[in-house]
Amino acid sequence: MDAKTSNIITMIAGVIFIGLGINNIIQGTQWWNYITFCIGIIIVALGAYGYKTGKRF
């Protein structure tokens, strides 16, 4: 698997995490729900950076 494909998969995983985080925030307001959302943003950012530079993080 090349770097671009792995970074696209990373970005998809990040979007899934963001979706889970938003769903958790809507369902309840525990502090750890926001951590899922933030982790998703970080994963998407890592994937986008890796895709732009052509490297794996």
Protein Blocks (a to p, Z undefined) as FASTA:
>chain_A
ZZklmmmmmmmmmmmmmmmmmmmmmmpccfklmmmmmmmmmmmmmmmmmmmnopaZZ
